[in-house]
Amino acid sequence: MASFNAALSQVIKWSVGNNRFDQDGANPKMLMLFIPKQSIREFAHYLLRLADQNDKLKSGKIWDYALAQEVEVDGFYINAKGKNGQDGAYGNINPVQIPASSTPVEALDF
């Protein structure tokens, strides 16, 4: 079995808890991502490399506000394991490194 080569030097923490900004009860839960400064460019590079991985492309539904309905689009899932804690569910995101494509991500300006 190959060893795990992490895409990020510091993990992204995610948590789901009560939405303290929800005043009308329409959105009672909130997902929060904490991305360490050290991992911001690494995560951006990961996403750009992921965009070249057509073999991992999936179909999923998103909300289209202009149409006020769900629409099906192509995209990628980023999965993360988690646990339940006192303040809600939480976990870490650190996907496996994707090898660089023929166009170096480092050459892109963002």
MODELLER restraints for C-alpha pairs under 7 A, 6 or more apart:
rsr = mdl.restraints
at = mdl.atoms
rsr.add(forms.Gaussian(group=physical.xy_distance, feature=features.Distance(at['CA:4:A'], at['CA:96:A']), mean=6.61, stdev=0.5))
rsr.add(forms.Gaussian(group=physical.xy_distance, feature=features.Distance(at['CA:5:A'], at['CA:96:A']), mean=5.62, stdev=0.5))
rsr.add(forms.Gaussian(group=physical.xy_distance, feature=features.Distance(at['CA:5:A'], at['CA:97:A']), mean=5.66, stdev=0.5))
rsr.add(forms.Gaussian(group=physical.xy_distance, feature=features.Distance(at['CA:6:A'], at['CA:94:A']), mean=6.16, stdev=0.5))
rsr.add(forms.Gaussian(group=physical.xy_distance, feature=features.Distance(at['CA:6:A'], at['CA:95:A']), mean=5.96, stdev=0.5))
rsr.add(forms.Gaussian(group=physical.xy_distance, feature=features.Distance(at['CA:6:A'], at['CA:96:A']), mean=4.71, stdev=0.5))
rsr.add(forms.Gaussian(group=physical.xy_distance, feature=features.Distance(at['CA:6:A'], at['CA:97:A']), mean=5.27, stdev=0.5))
rsr.add(forms.Gaussian(group=physical.xy_distance, feature=features.Distance(at['CA:7:A'], at['CA:42:A']), mean=6.81, stdev=0.5))
rsr.add(forms.Gaussian(group=physical.xy_distance, feature=features.Distance(at['CA:7:A'], at['CA:46:A']), mean=6.68, stdev=0.5))
rsr.add(forms.Gaussian(group=physical.xy_distance, feature=features.Distance(at['CA:7:A'], at['CA:94:A']), mean=6.35, stdev=0.5))
rsr.add(forms.Gaussian(group=physical.xy_distance, feature=features.Distance(at['CA:7:A'], at['CA:95:A']), mean=5.65, stdev=0.5))
rsr.add(forms.Gaussian(group=physical.xy_distance, feature=features.Distance(at['CA:7:A'], at['CA:96:A']), mean=5.26, stdev=0.5))
rsr.add(forms.Gaussian(group=physical.xy_distance, feature=features.Distance(at['CA:7:A'], at['CA:97:A']), mean=4.05, stdev=0.5))
rsr.add(forms.Gaussian(group=physical.xy_distance, feature=features.Distance(at['CA:8:A'], at['CA:39:A']), mean=5.73, stdev=0.5))
rsr.add(forms.Gaussian(group=physical.xy_distance, feature=features.Distance(at['CA:8:A'], at['CA:42:A']), mean=5.83, stdev=0.5))
rsr.add(forms.Gaussian(group=physical.xy_distance, feature=features.Distance(at['CA:8:A'], at['CA:43:A']), mean=6.61, stdev=0.5))
rsr.add(forms.Gaussian(group=physical.xy_distance, feature=features.Distance(at['CA:8:A'], at['CA:94:A']), mean=5.91, stdev=0.5))
rsr.add(forms.Gaussian(group=physical.xy_distance, feature=features.Distance(at['CA:9:A'], at['CA:39:A']), mean=6.28, stdev=0.5))
rsr.add(forms.Gaussian(group=physical.xy_distance, feature=features.Distance(at['CA:10:A'], at['CA:36:A']), mean=6.61, stdev=0.5))
rsr.add(forms.Gaussian(group=physical.xy_distance, feature=features.Distance(at['CA:10:A'], at['CA:38:A']), mean=6.81, stdev=0.5))
rsr.add(forms.Gaussian(group=physical.xy_distance, feature=features.Distance(at['CA:10:A'], at['CA:39:A']), mean=5.89, stdev=0.5))
rsr.add(forms.Gaussian(group=physical.xy_distance, feature=features.Distance(at['CA:11:A'], at['CA:92:A']), mean=6.06, stdev=0.5))
rsr.add(forms.Gaussian(group=physical.xy_distance, feature=features.Distance(at['CA:11:A'], at['CA:93:A']), mean=5.73, stdev=0.5))
rsr.add(forms.Gaussian(group=physical.xy_distance, feature=features.Distance(at['CA:11:A'], at['CA:94:A']), mean=5.28, stdev=0.5))
rsr.add(forms.Gaussian(group=physical.xy_distance, feature=features.Distance(at['CA:12:A'], at['CA:33:A']), mean=6.71, stdev=0.5))
rsr.add(forms.Gaussian(group=physical.xy_distance, feature=features.Distance(at['CA:12:A'], at['CA:34:A']), mean=5.66, stdev=0.5))
rsr.add(forms.Gaussian(group=physical.xy_distance, feature=features.Distance(at['CA:12:A'], at['CA:35:A']), mean=4.83, stdev=0.5))
rsr.add(forms.Gaussian(group=physical.xy_distance, feature=features.Distance(at['CA:12:A'], at['CA:36:A']), mean=6.71, stdev=0.5))
rsr.add(forms.Gaussian(group=physical.xy_distance, feature=features.Distance(at['CA:12:A'], at['CA:92:A']), mean=5.48, stdev=0.5))
rsr.add(forms.Gaussian(group=physical.xy_distance, feature=features.Distance(at['CA:12:A'], at['CA:93:A']), mean=4.94, stdev=0.5))
rsr.add(forms.Gaussian(group=physical.xy_distance, feature=features.Distance(at['CA:12:A'], at['CA:94:A']), mean=6.54, stdev=0.5))
rsr.add(forms.Gaussian(group=physical.xy_distance, feature=features.Distance(at['CA:13:A'], at['CA:33:A']), mean=5.73, stdev=0.5))
rsr.add(forms.Gaussian(group=physical.xy_distance, feature=features.Distance(at['CA:13:A'], at['CA:34:A']), mean=5.10, stdev=0.5))
rsr.add(forms.Gaussian(group=physical.xy_distance, feature=features.Distance(at['CA:13:A'], at['CA:35:A']), mean=6.77, stdev=0.5))
rsr.add(forms.Gaussian(group=physical.xy_distance, feature=features.Distance(at['CA:13:A'], at['CA:91:A']), mean=5.84, stdev=0.5))
rsr.add(forms.Gaussian(group=physical.xy_distance, feature=features.Distance(at['CA:13:A'], at['CA:92:A']), mean=4.45, stdev=0.5))
rsr.add(forms.Gaussian(group=physical.xy_distance, feature=features.Distance(at['CA:13:A'], at['CA:93:A']), mean=6.25, stdev=0.5))
rsr.add(forms.Gaussian(group=physical.xy_distance, feature=features.Distance(at['CA:14:A'], at['CA:32:A']), mean=5.55, stdev=0.5))
rsr.add(forms.Gaussian(group=physical.xy_distance, feature=features.Distance(at['CA:14:A'], at['CA:33:A']), mean=4.51, stdev=0.5))
rsr.add(forms.Gaussian(group=physical.xy_distance, feature=features.Distance(at['CA:14:A'], at['CA:34:A']), mean=6.32, stdev=0.5))
rsr.add(forms.Gaussian(group=physical.xy_distance, feature=features.Distance(at['CA:14:A'], at['CA:90:A']), mean=5.47, stdev=0.5))
rsr.add(forms.Gaussian(group=physical.xy_distance, feature=features.Distance(at['CA:14:A'], at['CA:91:A']), mean=5.42, stdev=0.5))
rsr.add(forms.Gaussian(group=physical.xy_distance, feature=features.Distance(at['CA:14:A'], at['CA:92:A']), mean=5.89, stdev=0.5))
rsr.add(forms.Gaussian(group=physical.xy_distance, feature=features.Distance(at['CA:15:A'], at['CA:31:A']), mean=5.73, stdev=0.5))
rsr.add(forms.Gaussian(group=physical.xy_distance, feature=features.Distance(at['CA:15:A'], at['CA:32:A']), mean=5.31, stdev=0.5))
rsr.add(forms.Gaussian(group=physical.xy_distance, feature=features.Distance(at['CA:15:A'], at['CA:33:A']), mean=6.72, stdev=0.5))
rsr.add(forms.Gaussian(group=physical.xy_distance, feature=features.Distance(at['CA:15:A'], at['CA:88:A']), mean=6.96, stdev=0.5))
rsr.add(forms.Gaussian(group=physical.xy_distance, feature=features.Distance(at['CA:15:A'], at['CA:89:A']), mean=5.54, stdev=0.5))
rsr.add(forms.Gaussian(group=physical.xy_distance, feature=features.Distance(at['CA:15:A'], at['CA:90:A']), mean=3.99, stdev=0.5))
rsr.add(forms.Gaussian(group=physical.xy_distance, feature=features.Distance(at['CA:15:A'], at['CA:91:A']), mean=6.46, stdev=0.5))
rsr.add(forms.Gaussian(group=physical.xy_distance, feature=features.Distance(at['CA:16:A'], at['CA:29:A']), mean=6.73, stdev=0.5))
rsr.add(forms.Gaussian(group=physical.xy_distance, feature=features.Distance(at['CA:16:A'], at['CA:30:A']), mean=5.47, stdev=0.5))
rsr.add(forms.Gaussian(group=physical.xy_distance, feature=features.Distance(at['CA:16:A'], at['CA:31:A']), mean=4.53, stdev=0.5))
rsr.add(forms.Gaussian(group=physical.xy_distance, feature=features.Distance(at['CA:16:A'], at['CA:32:A']), mean=6.37, stdev=0.5))
rsr.add(forms.Gaussian(group=physical.xy_distance, feature=features.Distance(at['CA:16:A'], at['CA:88:A']), mean=5.58, stdev=0.5))
rsr.add(forms.Gaussian(group=physical.xy_distance, feature=features.Distance(at['CA:16:A'], at['CA:89:A']), mean=5.09, stdev=0.5))
rsr.add(forms.Gaussian(group=physical.xy_distance, feature=features.Distance(at['CA:16:A'], at['CA:90:A']), mean=6.20, stdev=0.5))
rsr.add(forms.Gaussian(group=physical.xy_distance, feature=features.Distance(at['CA:17:A'], at['CA:29:A']), mean=5.57, stdev=0.5))
rsr.add(forms.Gaussian(group=physical.xy_distance, feature=features.Distance(at['CA:17:A'], at['CA:30:A']), mean=5.49, stdev=0.5))
rsr.add(forms.Gaussian(group=physical.xy_distance, feature=features.Distance(at['CA:17:A'], at['CA:31:A']), mean=6.81, stdev=0.5))
rsr.add(forms.Gaussian(group=physical.xy_distance, feature=features.Distance(at['CA:17:A'], at['CA:87:A']), mean=6.07, stdev=0.5))
rsr.add(forms.Gaussian(group=physical.xy_distance, feature=features.Distance(at['CA:17:A'], at['CA:88:A']), mean=4.78, stdev=0.5))
rsr.add(forms.Gaussian(group=physical.xy_distance, feature=features.Distance(at['CA:17:A'], at['CA:89:A']), mean=6.77, stdev=0.5))
rsr.add(forms.Gaussian(group=physical.xy_distance, feature=features.Distance(at['CA:18:A'], at['CA:28:A']), mean=5.87, stdev=0.5))
rsr.add(forms.Gaussian(group=physical.xy_distance, feature=features.Distance(at['CA:18:A'], at['CA:29:A']), mean=4.57, stdev=0.5))
rsr.add(forms.Gaussian(group=physical.xy_distance, feature=features.Distance(at['CA:18:A'], at['CA:30:A']), mean=5.87, stdev=0.5))
rsr.add(forms.Gaussian(group=physical.xy_distance, feature=features.Distance(at['CA:19:A'], at['CA:27:A']), mean=6.96, stdev=0.5))
rsr.add(forms.Gaussian(group=physical.xy_distance, feature=features.Distance(at['CA:19:A'], at['CA:28:A']), mean=5.19, stdev=0.5))
rsr.add(forms.Gaussian(group=physical.xy_distance, feature=features.Distance(at['CA:19:A'], at['CA:29:A']), mean=4.70, stdev=0.5))
rsr.add(forms.Gaussian(group=physical.xy_distance, feature=features.Distance(at['CA:19:A'], at['CA:30:A']), mean=4.83, stdev=0.5))
rsr.add(forms.Gaussian(group=physical.xy_distance, feature=features.Distance(at['CA:22:A'], at['CA:28:A']), mean=6.00, stdev=0.5))
rsr.add(forms.Gaussian(group=physical.xy_distance, feature=features.Distance(at['CA:45:A'], at['CA:105:A']), mean=6.14, stdev=0.5))
rsr.add(forms.Gaussian(group=physical.xy_distance, feature=features.Distance(at['CA:46:A'], at['CA:98:A']), mean=6.76, stdev=0.5))
rsr.add(forms.Gaussian(group=physical.xy_distance, feature=features.Distance(at['CA:49:A'], at['CA:98:A']), mean=6.43, stdev=0.5))
rsr.add(forms.Gaussian(group=physical.xy_distance, feature=features.Distance(at['CA:49:A'], at['CA:100:A']), mean=6.60, stdev=0.5))
rsr.add(forms.Gaussian(group=physical.xy_distance, feature=features.Distance(at['CA:49:A'], at['CA:101:A']), mean=6.92, stdev=0.5))
rsr.add(forms.Gaussian(group=physical.xy_distance, feature=features.Distance(at['CA:56:A'], at['CA:76:A']), mean=6.90, stdev=0.5))
rsr.add(forms.Gaussian(group=physical.xy_distance, feature=features.Distance(at['CA:57:A'], at['CA:74:A']), mean=6.47, stdev=0.5))
rsr.add(forms.Gaussian(group=physical.xy_distance, feature=features.Distance(at['CA:57:A'], at['CA:75:A']), mean=5.58, stdev=0.5))
rsr.add(forms.Gaussian(group=physical.xy_distance, feature=features.Distance(at['CA:57:A'], at['CA:76:A']), mean=5.59, stdev=0.5))
rsr.add(forms.Gaussian(group=physical.xy_distance, feature=features.Distance(at['CA:58:A'], at['CA:74:A']), mean=5.59, stdev=0.5))
rsr.add(forms.Gaussian(group=physical.xy_distance, feature=features.Distance(at['CA:58:A'], at['CA:75:A']), mean=5.44, stdev=0.5))
rsr.add(forms.Gaussian(group=physical.xy_distance, feature=features.Distance(at['CA:58:A'], at['CA:76:A']), mean=5.78, stdev=0.5))
rsr.add(forms.Gaussian(group=physical.xy_distance, feature=features.Distance(at['CA:59:A'], at['CA:72:A']), mean=6.63, stdev=0.5))
rsr.add(forms.Gaussian(group=physical.xy_distance, feature=features.Distance(at['CA:59:A'], at['CA:73:A']), mean=5.70, stdev=0.5))
rsr.add(forms.Gaussian(group=physical.xy_distance, feature=features.Distance(at['CA:59:A'], at['CA:74:A']), mean=4.55, stdev=0.5))
rsr.add(forms.Gaussian(group=physical.xy_distance, feature=features.Distance(at['CA:59:A'], at['CA:75:A']), mean=6.19, stdev=0.5))
rsr.add(forms.Gaussian(group=physical.xy_distance, feature=features.Distance(at['CA:60:A'], at['CA:72:A']), mean=5.49, stdev=0.5))
rsr.add(forms.Gaussian(group=physical.xy_distance, feature=features.Distance(at['CA:60:A'], at['CA:73:A']), mean=5.62, stdev=0.5))
rsr.add(forms.Gaussian(group=physical.xy_distance, feature=features.Distance(at['CA:60:A'], at['CA:74:A']), mean=6.24, stdev=0.5))
rsr.add(forms.Gaussian(group=physical.xy_distance, feature=features.Distance(at['CA:60:A'], at['CA:75:A']), mean=6.86, stdev=0.5))
rsr.add(forms.Gaussian(group=physical.xy_distance, feature=features.Distance(at['CA:61:A'], at['CA:70:A']), mean=6.01, stdev=0.5))
rsr.add(forms.Gaussian(group=physical.xy_distance, feature=features.Distance(at['CA:61:A'], at['CA:71:A']), mean=5.41, stdev=0.5))
rsr.add(forms.Gaussian(group=physical.xy_distance, feature=features.Distance(at['CA:61:A'], at['CA:72:A']), mean=4.39, stdev=0.5))
rsr.add(forms.Gaussian(group=physical.xy_distance, feature=features.Distance(at['CA:61:A'], at['CA:73:A']), mean=6.14, stdev=0.5))
rsr.add(forms.Gaussian(group=physical.xy_distance, feature=features.Distance(at['CA:62:A'], at['CA:70:A']), mean=5.43, stdev=0.5))
rsr.add(forms.Gaussian(group=physical.xy_distance, feature=features.Distance(at['CA:62:A'], at['CA:71:A']), mean=5.64, stdev=0.5))
rsr.add(forms.Gaussian(group=physical.xy_distance, feature=features.Distance(at['CA:62:A'], at['CA:72:A']), mean=6.50, stdev=0.5))
rsr.add(forms.Gaussian(group=physical.xy_distance, feature=features.Distance(at['CA:63:A'], at['CA:69:A']), mean=5.80, stdev=0.5))
rsr.add(forms.Gaussian(group=physical.xy_distance, feature=features.Distance(at['CA:63:A'], at['CA:70:A']), mean=4.43, stdev=0.5))
rsr.add(forms.Gaussian(group=physical.xy_distance, feature=features.Distance(at['CA:63:A'], at['CA:71:A']), mean=6.30, stdev=0.5))
rsr.add(forms.Gaussian(group=physical.xy_distance, feature=features.Distance(at['CA:64:A'], at['CA:70:A']), mean=5.80, stdev=0.5))
rsr.add(forms.Gaussian(group=physical.xy_distance, feature=features.Distance(at['CA:64:A'], at['CA:71:A']), mean=6.36, stdev=0.5))
rsr.add(forms.Gaussian(group=physical.xy_distance, feature=features.Distance(at['CA:80:A'], at['CA:91:A']), mean=6.93, stdev=0.5))
rsr.add(forms.Gaussian(group=physical.xy_distance, feature=features.Distance(at['CA:80:A'], at['CA:92:A']), mean=6.39, stdev=0.5))
rsr.add(forms.Gaussian(group=physical.xy_distance, feature=features.Distance(at['CA:80:A'], at['CA:93:A']), mean=5.43, stdev=0.5))
rsr.add(forms.Gaussian(group=physical.xy_distance, feature=features.Distance(at['CA:81:A'], at['CA:91:A']), mean=6.06, stdev=0.5))
rsr.add(forms.Gaussian(group=physical.xy_distance, feature=features.Distance(at['CA:81:A'], at['CA:92:A']), mean=6.98, stdev=0.5))
rsr.add(forms.Gaussian(group=physical.xy_distance, feature=features.Distance(at['CA:82:A'], at['CA:89:A']), mean=6.59, stdev=0.5))
rsr.add(forms.Gaussian(group=physical.xy_distance, feature=features.Distance(at['CA:82:A'], at['CA:90:A']), mean=5.30, stdev=0.5))
rsr.add(forms.Gaussian(group=physical.xy_distance, feature=features.Distance(at['CA:82:A'], at['CA:91:A']), mean=4.16, stdev=0.5))
rsr.add(forms.Gaussian(group=physical.xy_distance, feature=features.Distance(at['CA:83:A'], at['CA:89:A']), mean=5.51, stdev=0.5))
rsr.add(forms.Gaussian(group=physical.xy_distance, feature=features.Distance(at['CA:83:A'], at['CA:90:A']), mean=5.51, stdev=0.5))
rsr.add(forms.Gaussian(group=physical.xy_distance, feature=features.Distance(at['CA:83:A'], at['CA:91:A']), mean=6.17, stdev=0.5))
rsr.add(forms.Gaussian(group=physical.xy_distance, feature=features.Distance(at['CA:84:A'], at['CA:90:A']), mean=6.36, stdev=0.5))
